[in-house]
Amino acid sequence: MNLHWGALALAITTSMVGQTLLKAGAGAPSFVTQLFDVRTMIGLALYGGSAMLYIVALRKIPMSVALPSTAVSYVVAALIGHYVFAEALGIPKMAGIGMICLGVLMLTIG
């Protein structure tokens, strides 16, 4: 079972790195230029890898737990947005992050 939880954690991490690279490539002057930006191509490849890891996780982890657990990526996305892309992180977002964390915790330990 630990292998499957590890696969889920790695899927979430890989997905987040991929999303960050997609955001980094979003400054391209056009959509076509962005598609061929190396950051976008690596980001898309990581997304595919993340899906494969998620499939491994689903072999033993119930979907009703695995899918909501990916909500951890919302927390990481908010933090990356704030620290890497200088996006605002106010009280409402921080409260939402806390609720997401509590919900994921309740699902995984219950």
Secondary structure, DSSP 4 states (H G I P E B T S, - for coil): -HHHHHHHHHHHHHHHHHHHHHHHGGGSSSHHHHHTSHHHHHHHHHHHHHHHHHHHHHTTS-HHHHHHHTTHHHHHHHHHHHHHH-----HHHHHHHHHHHHHHHHHHH-
